[in-house]
Amino acid sequence: MNSSIHERILKVQDSLPSTVKLIAVSKKVSVAAIREAYAAGIRDFGESRIQEAVAKIDDLKDLSDITWHFIGHLQSNKAKKALSYFQWFHSVDSLKLAQRLNLLAQEGRTTPKVCLQVKILPDPDKSGWTISQLLEDLVELNLCKSLQIEGLMTIPPLGLDSSKTLSVFNKTRELAEKIDNRKLSNIKIKQLSMGMSGDYQLAIQSGATMIRLGTILFGKRDL
Ligand SMILES: *Cc1c(COP(=O)(O)O)cnc(C)c1O
């Protein structure tokens, strides 16, 4: 890829419906590259490791209108720190984690926005609720009053063809509708966080409102 980060961002942004928020996934990306993305108009960034993120967020304090989205697996001993740096948590994947975040948020007088991570198909590499587990836990989740539970997040298993990927995204949207029909006081699913560099167009077809793109904007990450 010879085009610049700036050019790639404008190209992707141009192709998105106005209902879709682009989150630039900046894990393993330098602060300089994040500044370039900011200059191209990005205000939402996603990170997946607390230690790496905290150092970069501190470095970027002068860009005060960035919204930081945590998209990785959150270990409970890092939850408190995470709450002071991130406004969104896309990967809340268990009742236990939700309850811990809720307690810490209450103590810290913050009200983070949360997506519940769901696993539509069995996948040993991913965490998250199965559909039936999530439906069972809703009543307890609804008691987490310091969390603004506003979305579902999903990542399809690696290697699915497009029709199966589309079906995962569609089932996530249907699950959101089912949850909203329960009319819970504290859970309104307005956001579907789904779609990465390889499948975001399918996710948008299925109603994604937040897409999380790394590689297509910043280039290939070193492993
Ligand atoms: C790394 C990551 C992304 C971005 O993936 P790309 O394929 O580089 O676009 C999106 N979501 C999550 C949860 C990730 O960990």
The ligand as an SDF file (V2000), in Angstrom:
LIG
                    3D

 15 15  0  0  0  0  0  0  0  0999 V2000
   -7.6730   -5.9200   15.9020 C   0  0  0  0  0  0  0  0  0  0  0  0
   -9.1440   -5.7910   16.0320 C   0  0  0  0  0  0  0  0  0  0  0  0
   -9.9090   -5.1530   15.0430 C   0  0  0  0  0  0  0  0  0  0  0  0
   -9.3310   -4.6030   13.7590 C   0  0  0  0  0  0  0  0  0  0  0  0
   -9.0060   -5.6510   12.9120 O   0  0  0  0  0  0  0  0  0  0  0  0
   -8.5190   -5.3760   11.3830 P   0  0  0  0  0  0  0  0  0  0  0  0
   -8.7340   -6.6900   10.7380 O   0  0  0  0  0  0  0  0  0  0  0  0
   -7.0960   -4.9760   11.4570 O   0  0  0  0  0  0  0  0  0  0  0  0
   -9.3930   -4.3150   10.8230 O   0  0  0  0  0  0  0  0  0  0  0  0
  -11.2710   -5.0340   15.2590 C   0  0  0  0  0  0  0  0  0  0  0  0
  -11.8600   -5.5200   16.3720 N   0  0  0  0  0  0  0  0  0  0  0  0
  -11.1590   -6.1460   17.3340 C   0  0  0  0  0  0  0  0  0  0  0  0
  -11.8690   -6.6530   18.5360 C   0  0  0  0  0  0  0  0  0  0  0  0
   -9.7840   -6.3070   17.1970 C   0  0  0  0  0  0  0  0  0  0  0  0
   -9.1010   -6.9360   18.1600 O   0  0  0  0  0  0  0  0  0  0  0  0
  1  2  1  0
  2  3  1  0
  2 14  2  0
  3  4  1  0
  3 10  2  0
  4  5  1  0
  5  6  1  0
  6  7  2  0
  6  8  1  0
  6  9  1  0
 10 11  1  0
 11 12  2  0
 12 13  1  0
 12 14  1  0
 14 15  1  0
M  END
$$$$
